[in-house]
Amino acid sequence: DGVLMFQQVPLVEIDGMKMVQTRAILRYIAGKYNLYGKDLKERALIDMYVEGITDLMQMILMFPFSAPEVKEKNIDSIKEKATNRYFPVFEKALKQHGQDFLVGNKFSWADVQLIEAILAVEEKIPAVLSGFPQLQAFKTRMSNMPTIKKFLQPGSPRKPPPDERYIETVLKIFKK
Amino acid sequence: MSGKPKLHYFNGRGRMESIRWLLAAAGVEFEECFLETKDDLKKLQKDGSLLFQQVPMVEIDGMKMVQTRAISNYIATKYNLYGKDLKERALIDMYVEGVIDLNELLITYAFQPADKKEQHFATIVDKATNRYFPVYEKVLKEHGQDFLVGNRFSRADVQLLETLLMAEECKPDILAKFPLLQSFKARISNIPTIKKFLQPGSQRKPPIQEKDVPKVMKIFY
């Protein structure tokens, strides 16, 4: 019925718009709710962090749909990238400024994206944060922020990890 | 300290080309440092210049920026190519993300193995003519304005033009059914900064040739 600009979901109806394209939606929400830094330079840093995390999350997103014979290799890949490429960046950032949040000493989209990613990777690789004390503390800190704490509780709109039924449903909807 | 932005990438389009387009559209002069070998990439990685060990990387305003979208967002905002408010930005983002999706298919075409090329080409044509071009044709038709968003030149116009031209390189008559995209293409191409970028001798890169594919693969893989 013409509601999906590029024939794809996600779709979010918000403020009179029918928004598509994940990043467009996220950026709008972050901008609207002051989670996008105080100026252009903070936004640049948030964008860099978010895009890096998104690359890591992309591997997690695609994982359920990989063939059984490559699943183990994919887990190794996720572990390798998380521990060698992505987590060290954020561990270092937190260590260097010693602040609670990634950017500008203030809660931002980057923090939310990172806590989501940490939890998602831990579901696959439980000990993944073992070499990252700053990230462990970050994870605890973020999990205790009231809005996030609420979201992490049972009964919230947060979705569980993908299971067989999830994969089946997705394939059914998106297969040609 | 500031000086001109300095782009680090291989001497080809890839993921840096959109950034070149944006800087050029904004009338910003820039320098380029080309990676020729894997060692060039390793050197940048070793000296801590690449946040996630990857290029594109652009030195700009005292930052070493990585991640194509982060860089493009920064340039677009700094040079007023990102709409006048949050809602225009939302629309620009939606349009740009759609274009990026199509761009991704176009960029990766040259790197497809021989037995996948034909299918990839068919996918490009199908998605371009059935999913993406109709959206922008309709937008232009509905408001009848020269530019995609807010009656004002923005990054959405730049990135759409870039993609239209790349799609035509792939299939010259691909815009046959889209009269408004054809006039859009002519119109935006005539904007002075863009016109200059489209002339020979500019920093716009040519499409990658078959013979150069192995060299690029060697740098990155």
Interface residues (C-beta under 8 A of the other chain):
Chain A: M5 F6 Q7 D15 M17 M19 V20 Q21 T22 R23 A24 R27 Y28 G31 K32 L40 K41 R43 A44 D47 M48 V50 E51 G52 D55 R85 Y86 V89
Chain B: L51 F52 Q53 D61 M63 M65 V66 Q67 T68 R69 A70 N73 Y74 T77 K78 L86 K87 R89 A90 L91 D93 M94 V96 E97 G98 D101 R131 Y132 V135
